[in-house]
Amino acid sequence: MLTGFVNACYRLLDWLVAAMLALMVVLVFGNVVLRYAFNSGISVSEELSRWLFVWVTFLGGAVALKENRHLGTDFLVARLPRRLKKLCLAVGYLMMIFACWLVFRGAYDQVVINAGTTSAVMEVPVAWFYASGLAFAVLTTLILLRNFFMLLTGRVDDADLVMVQESEDLPHGIPATHDARQA
């Protein structure tokens, strides 16, 4: 039940990120056309596009973490015995949780500092810009805590002990050490 709810929330985030990206494209392209063809433009376009880009980056990073889509290398970890793989993954989770705390703390400070400041064009509190860091930190911390709990309770498969993908060209689920000539 809870897993279905979480998956639905992340599907909603996927759609939200796609909608933000589409709006960015429309704003930037529309502004370029207006500037060159009609010598005018949408004043809010540049600022809103920048804000959307930051939100897309942070929310997309959280979605990518949930789907285990971040790029990395498994050169060392893939060659370790199971126990050391688990230890490396546990240490990695703890370091990522700490990094999320740092992002949260920094974003929170910026939200508080900029709560009374409004943006130049949109006249919206700048705190909304920095709130993207809060959203990212909370979402990713929840994912990491869940994954860390799964690791500690032994509910992690051997294939999940190496949680990176070495190439964007590889379909999800195919290990990076798979040789296409063998297929």
Buried (B, 14 or more C-beta within 10 A) or exposed (E): EEEEEBEEEBEEBBEBBEEBBEBBEEBBEEBEEBEEEEEEBBEBBBBBBEBBBBBBEBBBBBBEBBEBBEEEEBEEBBEBEEEEBBBBBEEBBEEBBEBBEEBBEBBBEBBEEBEEEEBEEBEBBBBBBBBBBBBBBBBBBBBBEBBBEBBEEEEBEEEBBBBBBBEEEEEEEEEBEEEEEEE
